[in-house]
Amino acid sequence: MNTEQKIIVPLDVSTLEEALALVERLEQVSFWKVGLELFVSCGPKILEVLKSKSKRIFLDLKFHDIPNTVRGACRAAASYGVDLLTIHATCGKDAMKAATEAVQEGASLAGVKPPKLIAISLLTSISSRQLAFDLKIPLELPEYVLSMALMAQEVGLDGAVCSPQEVAQLRQTCGDDFLLVCPGVRPIWAESGDQARSLTPAQALKAGADYLVIGRPITAAANPDRAWEKICEEIATST
Ligand SMILES: O=C(O)c1cc(=O)[nH]c(=O)n1[C@@H]1O[C@H](COP(=O)(O)O)[C@@H](O)[C@H]1O
């Protein structure tokens, strides 16, 4: 897989028209993320469009509910034939286990390939301070992220979402077969916005990320094509 195929761009817009405009403008992008804003606004239609263009799809619905509800949602989501699907690790072991079974069932009933199911370890917008003071978690942030990833791995999930700052530790502990997806990636020229634990694209890949999710530095740039090229060049020249 070349480096460009490791960059997932989120379609964080609220209309199908805006989403299609981005997909058409950035035709070099092979892996798109459909998240809560677009899916809640427009439903699954965008998934068919992306498939008709042979794009890979990360359906990022971040399920967080009791096991029975998560099971039903994962079964339905897996029937769309997407490549990646998310659930929060904080659902707990039973819900994650139900989710792993449900994606197999849903995909098999629909006759499609099951998605890789990955767990959100800790949202990349949460800082150490917020973890301690707002969420009242009495662990150091890297230790907490690792423990969520290990719990997901133990119940059979395919991987985890973490920030680039934790990915080296997760790669070392969880091994090469555990899929690690990093949002919260920022080139040095981009604003961090609400991301609290960033590194650059090249740093994140070097630290062991399988995929990077990079949104606003590309999609909100004055020239998204140029921003995409710049990121690819920066990665290429740093390796
Ligand atoms: O699951 C995700 O993709 C995700 C998890 C996480 O912890 N942090 C995070 O930012 N994301 C998503 O990654 C994307 C990051 O977008 P930018 O901050 O614009 O690069 C958004 O679509 C977020 O929903």
The ligand as a Tripos MOL2 file, in Angstrom:
@<TRIPOS>MOLECULE
LIG
   24    25     1     0     0
SMALL
NO_CHARGES

@<TRIPOS>ATOM
      1 O1        -13.1130    8.1330   15.0100 O.co2     1 LIG1
      2 C1        -12.5690    9.1270   14.5380 C.2       1 LIG1
      3 O2        -12.3120    9.1960   13.3380 O.co2     1 LIG1
      4 C2        -12.1080   10.1720   15.4710 C.ar      1 LIG1
      5 C3        -11.7420    9.7520   16.7430 C.ar      1 LIG1
      6 C4        -11.0740   10.6320   17.5900 C.ar      1 LIG1
      7 O3        -10.6830   10.2750   18.7030 O.2       1 LIG1
      8 N1        -10.8330   11.8930   17.1480 N.ar      1 LIG1
      9 C5        -11.2420   12.3480   15.9190 C.ar      1 LIG1
     10 O4        -10.9550   13.5070   15.5870 O.2       1 LIG1
     11 N2        -11.9350   11.4930   15.1000 N.ar      1 LIG1
     12 C6        -12.4580   11.9820   13.7980 C.3       1 LIG1
     13 O5        -11.3770   12.3460   12.9540 O.3       1 LIG1
     14 C7        -11.7060   13.5120   12.2010 C.3       1 LIG1
     15 C8        -10.6690   14.5620   12.4930 C.3       1 LIG1
     16 O6        -10.9150   15.6850   11.7130 O.3       1 LIG1
     17 P1         -9.9380   16.9400   11.7240 P.3       1 LIG1
     18 O7         -9.7560   17.3540   13.1490 O.co2     1 LIG1
     19 O8        -10.6810   17.9440   10.8800 O.co2     1 LIG1
     20 O9         -8.6380   16.4740   11.0770 O.co2     1 LIG1
     21 C9        -13.1230   13.9130   12.5750 C.3       1 LIG1
     22 O10       -13.9940   13.4070   11.5920 O.3       1 LIG1
     23 C10       -13.3780   13.2210   13.8940 C.3       1 LIG1
     24 O11       -14.7180   12.7980   14.0310 O.3       1 LIG1
@<TRIPOS>BOND
     1     1     2 2
     2     2     3 1
     3     2     4 1
     4     4     5 ar
     5     4    11 ar
     6     5     6 ar
     7     6     7 2
     8     6     8 ar
     9     8     9 ar
    10     9    10 2
    11     9    11 ar
    12    11    12 1
    13    12    13 1
    14    12    23 1
    15    13    14 1
    16    14    15 1
    17    14    21 1
    18    15    16 1
    19    16    17 1
    20    17    18 2
    21    17    19 1
    22    17    20 1
    23    21    22 1
    24    21    23 1
    25    23    24 1
@<TRIPOS>SUBSTRUCTURE
     1 LIG1         1 GROUP 0 **** ****
